[in-house]
Amino acid sequence: MKEKIKKVSALLALGLLALPCSAQSIENIRINEVLVKNENSYVDDYGQRNGWIELFNDGYSSINIAGCYLSVNPGDPNSTYKIPKNDPRTIIPPQGYVVFFADGKADKGTFYTNFTLDKTGQIYLFDASGRNATDSVIYDINTLQPDVSIGYMTFDQNEGLKWGDLPATTPGATNEVNEIIPRSEIFREHDPSGGIMAITAMSVVFSALLLLFLLFKAMGKILSRMEEKKNASAAPAGATTAGAAPVHKSGTVSSEVLAAIAVTIKLYEEDLHDKESEIITINRVARTYSPWSSKIYGINNQPIRKK
């Protein structure tokens, strides 16, 4: 049983070591800075100055680039360098950097390539399959200045990262050597009292309220017209609502109808009593009895008992 566990563990370890760089992970690795003509710049571990390539992990997890390829002429084995495995330094931490020296002597170690940068004017980074280029840069050898590196940097705050000549060589560090002033600070310099900000904010609020007012007003008119069209289409031509006075097209009641209404109100007011009489008249009943009294008499007479 123990032997089986050991075999399984060994197979898993070999499988992990043999795992190539996944396409998703290597996508976060980019060629960040390149120095082709190195005369007085960065020195390698052997005290020599050669061209170098800086890779940057812009992701948020560590990525092992072992097994991937760097090349200046894809398809040519003499110009393509396979990054060795089993070297922990090939694991690039999040937001981390690693530098490869292109001196054409790969036997110096993991970070020394078998090609130089002063011939083709192009660099490719391939995944472990060697077929998929995840990043590449192209440059003109003749226009490059000694000790001036090229790479990605924010040259303009209104734009993103751009590839170009860098103001300083920064191997193993960020290319942003100039202080980036936030836009809020720039706006504060132009508006120290905050008056422009206040006016701008109020203008935005009032503009939004005015826009809402016009929108609701337009919606109200549209709904009113839709309701009028609906009522006009539902009612027969020339018909009026029961009990309602006929109305002209202009929306006013005719003079004949107004005259009839006025006469009706006048007659109704004449029939009403303005003041009731306060005299009460009581008349005596001519009959000496009423049917009610005769019934009472009949009820009061006791029935005759027979012995």
C-alpha positions in Angstrom: 0.0 0.0 0.0 2.8 2.4 0.9 4.6 1.6 -2.4 1.4 2.6 -4.3 1.1 5.8 -2.4 4.7 6.6 -3.2 4.2 5.9 -6.9 1.1 8.1 -7.1 2.9 10.9 -5.3 5.9 10.6 -7.7 3.6 10.7 -10.7 1.7 13.8 -9.4 5.1 15.5 -8.7 6.3 14.7 -12.2 3.0 15.9 -13.7 3.2 19.2 -11.8 6.8 19.7 -13.0 5.9 18.8 -16.5 2.9 21.2 -16.6 3.5 23.8 -19.3 2.7 27.5 -18.8 -1.1 27.8 -19.1 -2.3 30.2 -21.8 -4.4 32.1 -19.2 -1.4 32.6 -16.9 1.2 33.5 -19.5 -1.2 36.0 -20.9 -0.4 38.1 -17.8 3.3 38.2 -18.6 4.4 40.9 -21.0 7.7 42.2 -22.4 8.0 45.3 -20.3 11.4 46.8 -21.1 14.3 46.1 -23.6 17.8 47.5 -23.8 19.6 46.6 -27.0 22.7 48.8 -26.9 24.2 48.5 -23.4 27.4 50.5 -23.1 27.3 52.0 -19.6 24.1 50.6 -18.2 23.1 47.4 -16.3 25.8 44.9 -15.5 25.1 41.1 -15.4 26.4 38.6 -12.8 29.6 38.2 -14.7 30.4 42.0 -14.8 29.6 42.3 -18.5 27.2 44.7 -20.2 24.8 43.0 -22.7 21.4 43.7 -24.1 18.6 42.5 -21.8 14.9 41.8 -21.8 12.6 42.5 -18.8 9.4 40.5 -18.3 6.6 41.8 -16.0 3.7 40.0 -14.3 0.8 42.4 -14.4 -1.5 39.8 -12.8 -2.4 39.2 -9.1 -1.0 35.6 -8.8 2.5 34.1 -9.2 3.2 32.7 -12.6 5.9 30.2 -13.5 7.4 30.9 -16.9 9.5 27.7 -16.9 9.1 25.9 -20.2 8.1 29.0 -22.2 10.2 30.5 -25.0 11.9 33.7 -25.9 12.8 34.2 -29.5 14.1 36.8 -31.9 13.5 34.6 -35.0 10.7 32.1 -34.5 11.5 28.8 -36.1 15.2 29.1 -35.8 16.5 27.0 -32.8 19.7 29.2 -32.6 17.5 32.2 -32.1 15.0 30.7 -29.7 15.6 30.1 -26.0 13.6 27.7 -23.9 13.4 28.9 -20.3 14.8 26.0 -18.1 12.6 24.3 -15.5 13.4 23.4 -11.9 14.6 27.0 -11.1 12.4 28.7 -8.5 13.5 32.1 -9.8 11.4 31.6 -12.9 8.3 32.1 -10.7 7.4 35.7 -11.1 5.4 37.1 -8.2 2.4 39.4 -8.7 3.5 42.7 -10.1 7.0 41.3 -10.2 9.9 41.5 -12.7 12.6 39.2 -14.1 15.5 40.1 -16.4 17.0 38.0 -19.2 20.5 38.9 -20.6 20.8 38.4 -24.3 24.5 37.7 -24.7 24.2 34.7 -27.0 25.7 32.3 -24.3 22.9 30.2 -22.8 25.4 28.1 -20.8 25.9 30.9 -18.2 22.6 30.1 -16.5 18.8 30.3 -16.5 18.6 34.0 -17.4 21.1 34.1 -20.3 19.7 33.5 -23.8 21.3 31.9 -26.8 20.7 35.0 -29.0 21.4 38.7 -29.0 19.1 41.7 -29.7 21.1 43.6 -32.3 20.2 41.6 -35.4 16.5 41.0 -36.1 14.7 43.9 -34.3 12.0 41.8 -32.9 11.3 39.8 -29.7 8.6 37.1 -29.1 7.4 35.4 -26.0 5.8 32.0 -26.6 3.9 29.7 -24.2 5.2 26.2 -23.4 3.8 24.8 -26.6 6.2 27.0 -28.6 3.4 27.9 -31.1 1.4 30.6 -29.4 3.0 34.0 -29.1 1.6 35.8 -26.1 3.5 39.0 -26.5 5.9 40.6 -29.0 7.7 43.8 -29.7 9.3 45.3 -32.8 12.0 48.0 -32.9 14.3 49.6 -35.3 17.9 48.8 -34.5 19.3 51.8 -36.4 17.3 54.4 -34.5 18.1 53.1 -31.0 20.5 55.2 -28.8 23.1 53.6 -26.6 21.9 53.1 -23.0 18.4 54.2 -23.9 15.9 51.4 -23.2 12.5 51.1 -24.8 9.4 49.9 -23.0 5.8 50.5 -21.8 5.1 53.8 -19.9 2.4 56.3 -19.3 3.7 59.1 -21.5 0.3 61.0 -21.4 -2.2 60.9 -18.6 -5.0 61.0 -21.1 -3.8 57.8 -22.8 -2.9 54.3 -21.5 0.5 52.6 -21.6 2.5 53.2 -24.8 5.7 51.7 -26.1 8.6 54.1 -26.7 11.9 55.4 -25.4 12.1 55.5 -21.7 13.7 58.5 -19.8 15.8 56.0 -17.7 16.7 52.3 -17.7 14.8 50.5 -14.9 15.6 46.8 -15.0 13.7 44.9 -12.3 11.6 48.0 -11.4 8.7 50.0 -12.7 9.2 52.2 -15.8 7.2 55.1 -14.2 10.1 57.3 -13.1 8.2 60.5 -13.3 5.6 61.4 -10.7 2.1 61.1 -12.0 -0.1 63.9 -10.7 -3.8 62.9 -10.3 -6.3 64.8 -12.3 -8.0 65.9 -9.0 -4.8 67.6 -7.9 -4.4 69.3 -11.3 -8.0 70.6 -11.1 -7.3 71.8 -7.5 -4.4 73.9 -8.7 -6.6 75.6 -11.3 -9.5 76.1 -8.8 -8.1 76.5 -5.3 -11.2 78.2 -3.9 -13.6 75.6 -5.3 -15.8 78.1 -7.0 -15.6 76.5 -10.4 -16.4 73.1 -8.9 -19.5 74.5 -7.1 -20.8 76.3 -10.2 -20.2 73.2 -12.3 -22.0 71.0 -9.8 -25.0 73.3 -9.6 -25.2 73.6 -13.3 -25.3 69.9 -13.6 -28.1 69.6 -11.0 -30.2 72.4 -12.6 -29.7 71.0 -16.1 -30.8 67.6 -14.9 -33.9 69.1 -13.2 -34.8 71.2 -16.3 -34.4 68.1 -18.5 -36.7 66.1 -16.3 -39.3 68.9 -16.3 -39.3 69.1 -20.1 -39.4 65.3 -20.3 -42.4 65.0 -18.0 -44.2 67.9 -19.8 -43.7 66.3 -23.2 -44.9 62.9 -21.8 -48.1 64.7 -20.4 -48.9 66.2 -23.7 -48.4 62.9 -25.5 -50.6 61.0 -23.0 -53.4 63.7 -23.3 -53.4 63.4 -27.1 -53.5 59.7 -26.9 -56.5 59.9 -24.5 -58.3 62.3 -26.8 -57.8 60.1 -29.8 -59.0 57.1 -27.8 -62.2 58.8 -26.7 -62.8 60.2 -30.2 -62.4 56.7 -31.8 -64.7 55.1 -29.1 -67.7 57.5 -29.4 -70.0 57.4 -32.5 -69.9 60.4 -34.9 -72.2 63.2 -33.7 -73.2 61.4 -30.5 -73.1 63.1 -27.1 -73.0 61.7 -23.6 -76.5 61.2 -22.1 -77.6 64.2 -20.1 -74.8 66.4 -21.4 -75.3 69.6 -23.4 -74.2 69.6 -27.0 -70.9 71.3 -27.4 -69.5 73.1 -30.4 -66.3 72.1 -32.1 -64.6 75.0 -30.5 -65.4 73.6 -27.0 -68.1 76.2 -25.9 -71.9 75.6 -25.2 -74.3 77.1 -27.7 -76.3 80.3 -26.8 -79.7 78.4 -27.1 -78.7 75.9 -24.5 -77.5 78.7 -22.2 -80.9 80.5 -22.6 -82.9 77.4 -21.8 -80.8 76.7 -18.7 -81.3 80.3 -17.5 -85.2 80.1 -17.9 -85.3 76.8 -16.1 -83.4 78.2 -13.1 -85.7 81.3 -13.0 -88.9 79.2 -12.9 -87.5 77.0 -10.3 -86.6 80.0 -8.0 -90.2 81.4 -8.4 -91.8 78.2 -7.2 -89.7 78.3 -4.0 -91.1 80.1 -0.8 -88.8 82.7 0.4 -90.4 82.7 3.8 -92.9 80.3 5.4 -96.1 81.6 7.2 -95.9 81.6 11.0 -99.8 81.3 11.6 -101.2 78.0 12.6 -104.8 77.4 11.8 -106.8 74.7 13.7 -110.3 73.7 12.4 -112.8 71.8 14.4 -114.0 68.5 13.0 -117.7 68.6 12.1 -118.4 65.0 13.0 -119.1 64.3 16.7 -117.2 61.1 16.5 -114.7 59.4 14.5 -114.4 55.8 13.4 -111.6 55.5 15.9 -113.9 56.5 18.8 -116.6 54.1 17.8 -114.1 51.3 17.8 -113.0 52.3 21.3 -116.6 52.1 22.5 -117.0 48.7 21.1 -113.9 47.5 22.8 -114.9 49.0 26.2 -118.3 47.2 26.3 -118.0 44.0 28.3 -119.5 40.9 26.7 -122.6 39.5 28.4 -122.0 36.3 30.2 -124.7 33.6 30.0 -125.5 31.7 33.2 
